[in-house]
Amino acid sequence: MEPYATGIKALHVPATGIIDYTAVVDELARQIIKRGGEIKTEATVKGFVKKREECIVNTQTYDYPTRLVINCAGLYSDKIAQLAGENSSISIIPFRGEYYVLKPESRHMVNSLIYPVPDSRFPFLGVHFTRRTNGSVEAGPNAVLAWAREGYRRRDVNLMEVWGLVTNPGFWKIGRSYWKTGIIEQARSLIKPLFVKALQRLVPEIQGSDLEPGGSGIRAQAMDKSGKLLDDFYIIQSERFIHVLNAPSPAATASFAIGTTIAGQALQDLFGE
């Protein structure tokens, strides 16, 4: 099935696959609008006003009265929780995942999805291969600390957010726990042969000449006050609020199940059902 892959043993999961997640989200947006919902962009949340029967969401463009706020703000979920008055010890640490893609003439080396056994000491999967719905093949990602919550490029730096990191005691505890891993990931980001070497553990014939730069993503990784990186979903409830403060992999894969869980909590809050 994967003649170019190597390893001691492997698990075959016949039900696994890949989808165009952007297309899924676009369809969800259409369904929301079809059912009378609205999607507002460029509406930065500035604060909340809690009243007896409702909560007013203050944004830069408009005020929205509602009975219940569900905070799924990802990279800013901790900030939204703070604005809501939540006394949470959770902080979001942004990690950038960088990808390469296989050149068209090299795609034959990966037929489907090839994943490693994850390192249980670190809440990241490690580099892997993913054949996309359009036939392209992604290779990666690594996991490097981003110096901005939306730091999709190495040169993206937000000094205020950097200050927030370095003044957070938990951040230094992470550094003491994972400094070796951090150095390896940073080196892999800057030195392509090291990235290639990691990929060769799965597909030995891969060479640097088979790869070209791909995209990147930012993982909103939750950290508690002790400096522990959370590796499970973390949802808290308070009056008129549901806060999703950590949604690690496989958040996209499991999004409908997670949505069902959150919807159940919302119904309980609103109607006691």
N, C-alpha and C positions, 0 to 999 in steps of 0.2 A: 504493500500500500504506500509506503514511504521508503523507496529503495535507497535514497541518499541519506536517510537518518541513521543515527547510531545510538547505542545505549545498552545498558545491562538488560533491562526489560522494559516493556511498555504496556500501557492500558489503552485498549481501543474502546472509544465511546461512540457507538453507532448513531446515537441521537444528537451528537454535537453538530454544530454548524455555525454559519456566520450570516448576519443580515446587514442591510444598509440601515444603520441606526438613525441617520439623519432623515431618511424617508419615513421611518417609524414615528419620529418626533413630529415631522410635518403632518402626518396623518392624525396624530393625537391633537395637534393644534386645530385641524379641520373639524374634528369631532367636538372639541370644546366649543368652537364657534357655532357649529350646527345646533348644539344644545343650548344656545343662548348665552354662553360664557364670553368673556372678553380677555384678550391678551394684551397687556400694556408693556411697552418697552420704554427705555430711557426715562424711567420713573424711580430714581434712587430713593430708597427709604431713608427718611430723616428722623423718624421717631414714631411713637405710639401714644395715643391718649385713651386710657381705659375709663369707660363709663359703666354705669350699672348694667345696661342691657347690651352694650356693644363695645367694640374697640375701633378706634379711628386710626387708620394707617396714614401718617403724614409722608407725602413724597414731594419731590421737587416740582411736580407738575399738578398734583391734585391730592385731595384727601379722600380716602376710601373708608366708609363705615362698614363694619362687618361683625358678625357674631363670633367668628373664629378665624384665627390666623394660623396658617400652616407654613412654617419656615423651612423651605428646601433650598436655601440660598447658596449651598455648596461652599465655595471659597470664602463667602462672607457670612456663613450661617452663624458663626460665633459672634460676629459683630451685631447681627440682627437680634440674637438672643440677648446680648448686653443692652441694646436699645430698648428691648421689651422688659428690662428689669430683671432678667433671669440671672440668678447668682450661680452661674455655672463655672466650673473650673476648666472647661474645655477650651482649648485654643486650636486654631487651624494653622498648620504648617504647610506651605505650598511646596510640592516636589514636582519638578519637571521631568517628564518622560520623553526621551528623544528617540526617533525612529530613523532607520534606513529603509529603503525599498529595494527589492531585487530588480535588476535591469530585465527588460522583457526576454532577452536571450537566456537568462538564468532562472526564470520562473519554474522551469521543469523540475528543479530540485525540490520543490515543495508542492505537494498535491492538495493538502488540506490545512489542518492546524497542528502544529508541533509545539508542545509545551514541556518545560522541565519540571522536575520535582522542586517545589518551592523551598526556600530556606525558612524554617519555622521561627528563626530568631529575628527575622526582619519581615514586616508586613507588606512586602512587595513580591510579585511573582518571579521576576527575573526575565531575561530576554527570551523571546519565543518567536515563532513564525506564524503568520496569519494570512491565508489566502483570502482576499476580499471578494465581494460579489462581482466586481468588475474584472477579476482575473489577476489583479496586481497582488504582490506579496509583500507584506510589512515584516520587518525584522527589528525587534526591540520589544519594549523600551528599556532604557536604563532608569535610574531614579536619582536625580541630583537636586539639591536644595535650590529653590528658585528665590531670587532676591526681590521678588514682587509677587503678589497674589495672582497677577495675570502676566507673569514673566515667561512668556512663550519663547522668547529669544534670550540668548546668553547675555546680551547687552541690556536687557530690561531690568532696571533697578528702581525701586521706590524707596527713598531714604527713610520716609516715615515708617514704612512697613519693616524695613531692615532694623530700625531702632526698636520697634515693637518686638522683634525676634530676639535681639541681643539683650534686651532688658527683661526677658521672660526667663525666670530661673529654670523652668522645665526644659528650655532649649539647650542650656548648658549640660543638663543631665543627659539629654539625648546625645550630645556631642561626646560625652564620656563613655556612653554605652556603645555608640555606633561609629566612632571616629575612623576605625579601619575600613569599615564598609563604605563610609562617606568618601574616603580618599580613593578607594578603588573605583567607585561610581564616577567621581569627578574626573579621574584619569581616563576612564573609558569614554567619557564625554568628549575629552579634548584630543585623545589619541586614537585614531580610527583602528589601527592594528589590534589594540586591546579589545575594542568592541567586536572586531572580527573573530578574535580568539574565543570570546564568550559564545558567539554564534556557532563556532566550529565544534563546540561540545555537543551540539545537537546535529549539525550537518557538516561533517568534516571537510567536504570539498568546497565549501563556501570560501571565496577569496575577496579581498578588498575590491578587486576590479569588478566583482559581481554586484556591488552595492552603490547606490546613489542616495544623497540625503533625502529623507522623508519629512514628515511633519513632526509636531510635538504636542503634548497635552500637559495639563497641570492637574495633579491629584490633590484634592483638598483633604489632607491627612490630619485627623484629630489627634491631639495630644492632651493628656491630663496634667494636673499640676505637679505630679511626681516625675514627669518627663517620660511617661510611657506612651508609645504610639499605639493607639487603639486599632485592633485588627478585626473588630466586629461592628455591626450596625449599632448606632447609639441614638435613641429617640427619647426625648423627655417631654412631659406634659405639664402645663401649669394652667391657671385660669385664662381661658380664651386663646391659648397658644399650644401648638404642637411644634416642637423643634427637632428637625432631623439634623443632628450635629456630626454624624459620621455615616457615610454610605460607601464603604470600600468595595472593591471587586468581590463578587460579581454584581455590582449595583445595576448596571445597564441590563445584564442578562436577567436579573431577578426583579426588574423594575415593576412589572405588573403585580407580582406577589407582594412586593414592598408597598406598592400603591394600595392594594387591597387591605393590608394591615393598617396603614395610616388612615384610610377611609373608614375602617371599622372604629378606630379610635375617635375620629371626628364625629361619627354618628353617635357614639357613646357620650361624647361631650355635649352635642347639640340636643339630642333627644333621649338620652339614657337607654338607647337600644343595645 
